[in-house]
Amino acid sequence: MHGQELRQGGRGAPGYGVTKLPYKVRVYLNNQVLIPASLVRALGISGLKYAVITVSYNGIPITVKGVKLLRTRHTDSRQFTVPRKVRETYGIRPGDEIEIIEIKPFRFS
């Protein structure tokens, strides 16, 4: 997978050494998708709460605006939930692989 490797950081469990997009990832059972800490740091989005995320599923680009980036207390990694409408429209199910193409800050207007 594009520049991904299992590696051990300073503390904690080993992570994925992803530092650039696109990034292929599986959808979790709770319909969430992981953005690894190494990618969050590389993109400089650790302070971001809402984003515009473009993913590709079966070769179809899908852009979702206003996605909330969920965080845990002790890591820079983020997760986001694939919205129900997007899942139903494109048939995305838990265990399916999607490709994250772009993550940009969301501007409220």
N, C-alpha and C positions, 0 to 999 in steps of 0.2 A: 504494500500500500504506500502511496506517495510519501516517501521520506519519514515513515513511521518506524520506530524501533522501541523496544522495551528498554528502559534505562532506570538507574537508581539515582535519585536526586540527593540532596543533603540529608533530609530526614524523612521518616515515614516510608510508605510503601513505594515500590518502583512505579514510575509513571510512563506515559507514552511520550517519546521525544519528538512531538509534532511541533514544527515551528513555522509552517506556512500553509496556505490554502492552495488548492482544494484539499479537503480532509474527508475520508470515507469513515462512516461510523454506523453502528446499528442502533435502531430505535429500541429503547428499553420497554419493558412490560407496562410501565406507567406512562407510556407515550412521550417520554423525555429523551433528550439527546445530550450527550456529554461533550463539552468543549474542554479539553485537557488544560491543565495549568500552564504547561509550556507554551501552548498556542495562545492562551489569554495574555501571557507576558509578552510574547513575540509581537502580537498585534497591538499591545498597549491598551487593552480594553478592560483592565482590572477594576476601574472605577465606574464602568458603564452599567446602568440598571436596565435600560431598554434599548433594543437594537432593531435594525432592519436586516433580516437574514435571508440570503438567497441560497437555496438548496437545489439539488438535482435529484430527481427520482425517476428511474427508468428513462433517463435522457431528457426529461422534461424539467426545465428550470422553473422554480416556484419561489416567489419573493413574498415574505411575510413581514409586515410592518408592525412595530410596537410590541415585539416579543419581549417578555420580561426574562432577564437573565437571573436565574436563581443561583445562590451561592451557599457554600457551607462555611462554617466558622474558621476552619484551620487550613484552608487551601485557596489557591487562586483559581481553581477550576470552576466552571460554570455549567449549568444545565438549563435547557429551555424545553418547554412543552410544545409539541407540534399541535397547533390548534385543531379542534374537532372538525371544523369545516374543511380544512386542508386535508386532514386524514380521510374524511368521507369522500371528498371530491376526487382525490388521486388514488385512493385505495391503499394508503400507507398503513401498515399494521406492525405491531411489536415484532421485533426480530428482523424486519426489513432493513436493508442497507440504503442509506442516503449519503449524498456527498454535499458537504458544506462548501459552497463556492465563495461566498462573501459575507462579511459581518461589518455593518456600519452603524454609527450612532443614530438613534431615532430622535428626531426633532419634533417636539409637540408643537402644533400650530393651531 
